[in-house]
Amino acid sequence: MNKDLERLICLQDLDVMIGDLTNKDIRRQEEKLGLSPDEAVGELRKMRQDLSQSISRRLRDSYVQLLAHYGNAVVPVVQHRCSGCFTQLPTAFSASPERNEVVSTCPSCGRFIYWAD
C-alpha cells in the first residue's frame, strides 16, 4: 500500500479517536473508571501532529477540506462502491493492479479511497 495512503488512513483514525475521547459521555465513563481522557487526548494530538507533518502539504490540505465538508476524508471501497457517497466506481479503478499503490480519489465525491480486500 502507498505510504501516503497509509498515513491518510492513520490520520483519519487518530481524528476519530480524538473525537471519541472529547465526547462528554465517553469522558464521564472513563473518569468513572479512573482513566484520564485529557492525557490520552494530549498524546493522540501529539501523534496526529507528527503524522500530519509527514504527509505532503497538498494531500494534507485536501484531507482537511474533505474532512470539513464531509466529516470523513478517507473511505474504503466496498463492492466496487465508494463507501462515502455509494457511487459505483468505474471498472478501471477496481481492475487496476496498482489500485492501492497510488493515492486515488472518488470521481464523484472526491474523498480519498482505498481497497481493504
Order of alpha helices (4+ residues) and beta strands (2+ residues): alpha-alpha-alpha-alpha-beta-beta-alpha-beta-beta
